[in-house]
Each structure stands twice: as C-alpha cells, then as structure tokens.
Amino acid sequence: MKKRKLKTKSSVKKRFSLTSRGKVIATQSGKRHGMIKRSKSNIRNQRGTTILGKSDSRIVKLYMPYGL
C-alpha cells in the first residue's frame, strides 16, 4: 500500500520561501498600519525580507513537508 502524500499548507506557500541552505525567508513584520507612530529608521529597517529564527522556522517547515 502506498503512503499518502502530505499536503503543503496554502498559507505557508504564499508567505514563506526557503534558501538553498534550508533557512526560511519571511517578509518583515509590523508594516501593515500605524506607520505614523514608528520612527523613520524603524520603517527603513523593516523593508524587504528577513530570515526566521530557529524555533519559528521549525514550525513553518512542518507545514511545508517537501520544501518549496
């Protein structure tokens, strides 16, 4: 009997990607609203993407069993 394929979570597929070494890339948090109260330097530092920490990336990798 064949083992069933695991499905990737659709939300993880859209929000995260993997580097060639297997680290998880995510967009910076805290840029949706309330920009007027944040400092200019804070807004600048939150541009682009970031690499998730070890504990967070472990959770994300559970939801993408075959990588992306």
N, CA, C and O atoms as CSV, one atom per row, in Angstrom:
chain,resi,resn,atom,element,x,y,z
A,1,MET,N,N,0.829,-1.174,0.000
A,1,MET,CA,C,0.000,0.000,0.000
A,1,MET,C,C,0.885,1.253,0.000
A,1,MET,O,O,1.866,1.331,0.739
A,2,LYS,N,N,0.522,2.229,-0.839
A,2,LYS,CA,C,1.296,3.463,-0.943
A,2,LYS,C,C,1.024,4.377,0.235
A,2,LYS,O,O,-0.088,4.431,0.759
A,3,LYS,N,N,2.065,5.098,0.642
A,3,LYS,CA,C,1.906,6.092,1.696
A,3,LYS,C,C,1.303,7.352,1.085
A,3,LYS,O,O,1.669,7.752,-0.020
A,4,ARG,N,N,0.385,7.969,1.804
A,4,ARG,CA,C,-0.306,9.157,1.295
A,4,ARG,C,C,0.638,10.353,1.243
A,4,ARG,O,O,1.469,10.542,2.132
A,5,LYS,N,N,0.500,11.157,0.191
A,5,LYS,CA,C,1.289,12.378,0.084
A,5,LYS,C,C,0.804,13.403,1.093
A,5,LYS,O,O,-0.393,13.517,1.355
A,6,LEU,N,N,1.749,14.151,1.657
A,6,LEU,CA,C,1.392,15.206,2.605
A,6,LEU,C,C,1.121,16.490,1.844
A,6,LEU,O,O,1.810,16.806,0.874
A,7,LYS,N,N,0.119,17.224,2.284
A,7,LYS,CA,C,-0.211,18.484,1.622
A,7,LYS,C,C,0.518,19.639,2.285
A,7,LYS,O,O,0.686,19.670,3.504
A,8,THR,N,N,0.949,20.591,1.461
A,8,THR,CA,C,1.545,21.821,1.962
A,8,THR,C,C,0.428,22.792,2.327
A,8,THR,O,O,-0.552,22.920,1.593
A,9,LYS,N,N,0.574,23.479,3.464
A,9,LYS,CA,C,-0.412,24.496,3.848
A,9,LYS,C,C,-0.368,25.635,2.836
A,9,LYS,O,O,0.704,26.152,2.524
A,10,SER,N,N,-1.518,26.020,2.332
A,10,SER,CA,C,-1.586,27.068,1.317
A,10,SER,C,C,-1.085,28.407,1.852
A,10,SER,O,O,-0.453,29.172,1.123
A,11,SER,N,N,-1.366,28.688,3.120
A,11,SER,CA,C,-0.931,29.963,3.691
A,11,SER,C,C,0.590,30.040,3.778
A,11,SER,O,O,1.167,31.105,3.560
A,12,VAL,N,N,1.235,28.944,4.089
A,12,VAL,CA,C,2.699,28.913,4.180
A,12,VAL,C,C,3.315,29.065,2.799
A,12,VAL,O,O,4.347,29.715,2.638
A,13,LYS,N,N,2.683,28.469,1.817
A,13,LYS,CA,C,3.147,28.557,0.436
A,13,LYS,C,C,3.232,30.002,-0.037
A,13,LYS,O,O,4.145,30.382,-0.771
A,14,LYS,N,N,2.250,30.807,0.405
A,14,LYS,CA,C,2.174,32.200,-0.036
A,14,LYS,C,C,3.097,33.122,0.759
A,14,LYS,O,O,3.550,34.136,0.228
A,15,ARG,N,N,3.384,32.796,2.014
A,15,ARG,CA,C,4.067,33.733,2.909
A,15,ARG,C,C,5.553,33.496,3.084
A,15,ARG,O,O,6.287,34.425,3.420
A,16,PHE,N,N,6.019,32.262,2.861
A,16,PHE,CA,C,7.407,31.938,3.149
A,16,PHE,C,C,8.087,31.287,1.950
A,16,PHE,O,O,7.429,30.733,1.069
A,17,SER,N,N,9.422,31.365,1.933
A,17,SER,CA,C,10.199,30.624,0.950
A,17,SER,C,C,11.470,30.156,1.617
A,17,SER,O,O,11.818,30.631,2.699
A,18,LEU,N,N,12.175,29.221,0.980
A,18,LEU,CA,C,13.379,28.646,1.557
A,18,LEU,C,C,14.619,29.091,0.796
A,18,LEU,O,O,14.581,29.291,-0.418
A,19,THR,N,N,15.722,29.244,1.529
A,19,THR,CA,C,17.002,29.499,0.879
A,19,THR,C,C,17.576,28.163,0.425
A,19,THR,O,O,17.007,27.110,0.714
A,20,SER,N,N,18.688,28.203,-0.277
A,20,SER,CA,C,19.305,26.962,-0.748
A,20,SER,C,C,19.825,26.116,0.413
A,20,SER,O,O,19.956,24.899,0.285
A,21,ARG,N,N,20.119,26.755,1.540
A,21,ARG,CA,C,20.604,26.033,2.724
A,21,ARG,C,C,19.480,25.584,3.640
A,21,ARG,O,O,19.729,24.939,4.659
A,22,GLY,N,N,18.219,25.926,3.280
A,22,GLY,CA,C,17.078,25.461,4.053
A,22,GLY,C,C,16.583,26.421,5.114
A,22,GLY,O,O,15.747,26.055,5.940
A,23,LYS,N,N,17.091,27.655,5.104
A,23,LYS,CA,C,16.582,28.649,6.044
A,23,LYS,C,C,15.289,29.239,5.492
A,23,LYS,O,O,15.068,29.239,4.281
A,24,VAL,N,N,14.439,29.739,6.380
A,24,VAL,CA,C,13.123,30.242,5.985
A,24,VAL,C,C,13.170,31.761,5.842
A,24,VAL,O,O,13.586,32.471,6.758
A,25,ILE,N,N,12.735,32.248,4.673
A,25,ILE,CA,C,12.668,33.683,4.407
A,25,ILE,C,C,11.226,34.142,4.587
A,25,ILE,O,O,10.300,33.504,4.086
A,26,ALA,N,N,11.035,35.254,5.304
A,26,ALA,CA,C,9.701,35.824,5.518
A,26,ALA,C,C,9.772,37.324,5.344
A,26,ALA,O,O,10.840,37.926,5.457
A,27,THR,N,N,8.617,37.925,5.065
A,27,THR,CA,C,8.578,39.385,4.982
A,27,THR,C,C,8.655,39.967,6.391
A,27,THR,O,O,8.290,39.309,7.364
A,28,GLN,N,N,9.130,41.198,6.490
A,28,GLN,CA,C,9.264,41.856,7.785
A,28,GLN,C,C,7.888,42.101,8.393
A,28,GLN,O,O,6.932,42.417,7.685
A,29,SER,N,N,7.799,41.957,9.684
A,29,SER,CA,C,6.517,42.196,10.359
A,29,SER,C,C,6.428,43.645,10.818
A,29,SER,O,O,7.437,44.345,10.903
A,30,GLY,N,N,5.209,44.082,11.113
A,30,GLY,CA,C,4.997,45.405,11.671
A,30,GLY,C,C,4.959,46.531,10.663
A,30,GLY,O,O,5.331,47.659,10.986
A,31,LYS,N,N,4.508,46.244,9.425
A,31,LYS,CA,C,4.460,47.296,8.404
A,31,LYS,C,C,3.059,47.465,7.813
A,31,LYS,O,O,2.920,48.065,6.748
A,32,ARG,N,N,2.041,46.962,8.462
A,32,ARG,CA,C,0.693,46.999,7.901
A,32,ARG,C,C,-0.011,48.318,8.159
A,32,ARG,O,O,-0.615,48.885,7.248
A,33,HIS,N,N,0.056,48.812,9.382
A,33,HIS,CA,C,-0.638,50.056,9.724
A,33,HIS,C,C,0.082,50.701,10.895
A,33,HIS,O,O,0.957,50.089,11.508
A,34,GLY,N,N,-0.288,51.945,11.206
A,34,GLY,CA,C,0.321,52.644,12.331
A,34,GLY,C,C,1.721,53.142,12.047
A,34,GLY,O,O,2.534,53.267,12.963
A,35,MET,N,N,2.020,53.434,10.764
A,35,MET,CA,C,3.359,53.883,10.395
A,35,MET,C,C,3.696,55.252,10.976
A,35,MET,O,O,4.869,55.581,11.157
A,36,ILE,N,N,2.667,56.052,11.268
A,36,ILE,CA,C,2.900,57.421,11.732
A,36,ILE,C,C,3.565,57.436,13.113
A,36,ILE,O,O,4.283,58.380,13.443
A,37,LYS,N,N,3.331,56.404,13.912
A,37,LYS,CA,C,3.962,56.380,15.230
A,37,LYS,C,C,5.335,55.720,15.228
A,37,LYS,O,O,6.031,55.762,16.242
A,38,ARG,N,N,5.737,55.118,14.130
A,38,ARG,CA,C,7.051,54.477,14.064
A,38,ARG,C,C,8.090,55.480,13.573
A,38,ARG,O,O,7.772,56.409,12.830
A,39,SER,N,N,9.317,55.282,13.994
A,39,SER,CA,C,10.386,56.190,13.563
A,39,SER,C,C,10.769,55.875,12.120
A,39,SER,O,O,10.524,54.775,11.625
A,40,LYS,N,N,11.368,56.846,11.461
A,40,LYS,CA,C,11.780,56.664,10.061
A,40,LYS,C,C,12.801,55.545,9.939
A,40,LYS,O,O,12.768,54.760,8.992
A,41,SER,N,N,13.709,55.479,10.906
A,41,SER,CA,C,14.730,54.433,10.859
A,41,SER,C,C,14.116,53.050,11.040
A,41,SER,O,O,14.567,52.081,10.430
A,42,ASN,N,N,13.087,52.961,11.879
A,42,ASN,CA,C,12.384,51.699,12.089
A,42,ASN,C,C,11.705,51.243,10.796
A,42,ASN,O,O,11.773,50.067,10.438
A,43,ILE,N,N,11.056,52.168,10.103
A,43,ILE,CA,C,10.377,51.850,8.847
A,43,ILE,C,C,11.403,51.392,7.802
A,43,ILE,O,O,11.164,50.434,7.067
A,44,ARG,N,N,12.532,52.077,7.745
A,44,ARG,CA,C,13.585,51.705,6.794
A,44,ARG,C,C,14.131,50.314,7.075
A,44,ARG,O,O,14.376,49.537,6.152
A,45,ASN,N,N,14.319,50.003,8.349
A,45,ASN,CA,C,14.882,48.698,8.726
A,45,ASN,C,C,13.920,47.547,8.462
A,45,ASN,O,O,14.338,46.392,8.381
A,46,GLN,N,N,12.644,47.854,8.329
A,46,GLN,CA,C,11.657,46.804,8.106
A,46,GLN,C,C,11.359,46.558,6.634
A,46,GLN,O,O,10.414,45.839,6.310
A,47,ARG,N,N,12.142,47.136,5.746
A,47,ARG,CA,C,11.959,46.865,4.316
A,47,ARG,C,C,12.424,45.456,3.975
A,47,ARG,O,O,13.270,44.880,4.659
A,48,GLY,N,N,11.856,44.918,2.909
A,48,GLY,CA,C,12.360,43.660,2.372
A,48,GLY,C,C,11.986,42.449,3.201
A,48,GLY,O,O,10.888,42.370,3.751
A,49,THR,N,N,12.919,41.499,3.285
A,49,THR,CA,C,12.647,40.222,3.942
A,49,THR,C,C,13.642,39.988,5.068
A,49,THR,O,O,14.620,40.719,5.224
A,50,THR,N,N,13.366,38.949,5.847
A,50,THR,CA,C,14.253,38.566,6.940
A,50,THR,C,C,14.291,37.043,7.030
A,50,THR,O,O,13.425,36.362,6.482
A,51,ILE,N,N,15.287,36.518,7.715
A,51,ILE,CA,C,15.402,35.074,7.926
A,51,ILE,C,C,14.867,34.762,9.319
A,51,ILE,O,O,15.264,35.384,10.305
A,52,LEU,N,N,13.962,33.793,9.384
A,52,LEU,CA,C,13.334,33.449,10.652
A,52,LEU,C,C,14.318,32.752,11.584
A,52,LEU,O,O,15.300,32.152,11.147
A,53,GLY,N,N,14.027,32.848,12.877
A,53,GLY,CA,C,14.830,32.173,13.891
A,53,GLY,C,C,14.596,30.671,13.861
A,53,GLY,O,O,13.714,30.174,13.162
A,54,LYS,N,N,15.396,29.972,14.627
A,54,LYS,CA,C,15.379,28.507,14.613
A,54,LYS,C,C,14.022,27.929,15.030
A,54,LYS,O,O,13.499,27.029,14.373
A,55,SER,N,N,13.456,28.450,16.124
A,55,SER,CA,C,12.205,27.888,16.642
A,55,SER,C,C,11.029,28.185,15.719
A,55,SER,O,O,10.159,27.335,15.525
A,56,ASP,N,N,11.000,29.395,15.147
A,56,ASP,CA,C,9.915,29.745,14.224
A,56,ASP,C,C,10.028,28.978,12.915
A,56,ASP,O,O,9.021,28.542,12.358
A,57,SER,N,N,11.241,28.814,12.429
A,57,SER,CA,C,11.415,28.114,11.156
A,57,SER,C,C,11.047,26.637,11.277
A,57,SER,O,O,10.605,26.029,10.302
A,58,ARG,N,N,11.223,26.059,12.456
A,58,ARG,CA,C,10.843,24.659,12.664
A,58,ARG,C,C,9.339,24.484,12.498
A,58,ARG,O,O,8.886,23.496,11.920
A,59,ILE,N,N,8.560,25.448,13.007
A,59,ILE,CA,C,7.100,25.398,12.890
A,59,ILE,C,C,6.682,25.532,11.436
A,59,ILE,O,O,5.808,24.803,10.968
A,60,VAL,N,N,7.309,26.468,10.715
A,60,VAL,CA,C,6.961,26.703,9.314
A,60,VAL,C,C,7.295,25.473,8.474
A,60,VAL,O,O,6.532,25.111,7.578
A,61,LYS,N,N,8.417,24.835,8.752
A,61,LYS,CA,C,8.837,23.667,7.960
A,61,LYS,C,C,7.920,22.467,8.154
A,61,LYS,O,O,7.845,21.598,7.285
A,62,LEU,N,N,7.214,22.410,9.296
A,62,LEU,CA,C,6.232,21.348,9.491
A,62,LEU,C,C,5.114,21.431,8.467
A,62,LEU,O,O,4.569,20.415,8.036
A,63,TYR,N,N,4.779,22.667,8.081
A,63,TYR,CA,C,3.669,22.884,7.164
A,63,TYR,C,C,4.078,22.808,5.695
A,63,TYR,O,O,3.213,22.807,4.819
A,64,MET,N,N,5.382,22.744,5.411
A,64,MET,CA,C,5.799,22.504,4.032
A,64,MET,C,C,6.731,21.292,4.000
A,64,MET,O,O,7.953,21.432,4.048
A,65,PRO,N,N,6.141,20.114,3.919
A,65,PRO,CA,C,6.921,18.885,4.073
A,65,PRO,C,C,7.943,18.641,2.972
A,65,PRO,O,O,8.950,17.979,3.221
A,66,TYR,N,N,7.725,19.144,1.783
A,66,TYR,CA,C,8.638,18.883,0.663
A,66,TYR,C,C,9.407,20.128,0.274
A,66,TYR,O,O,10.041,20.147,-0.781
A,67,GLY,N,N,9.370,21.166,1.091
A,67,GLY,CA,C,10.013,22.421,0.741
A,67,GLY,C,C,9.183,23.153,-0.301
A,67,GLY,O,O,8.066,22.744,-0.614
A,68,LEU,N,N,9.728,24.229,-0.831
A,68,LEU,CA,C,9.022,24.987,-1.870
A,68,LEU,C,C,9.927,25.255,-3.043
A,68,LEU,O,O,9.508,25.881,-4.017
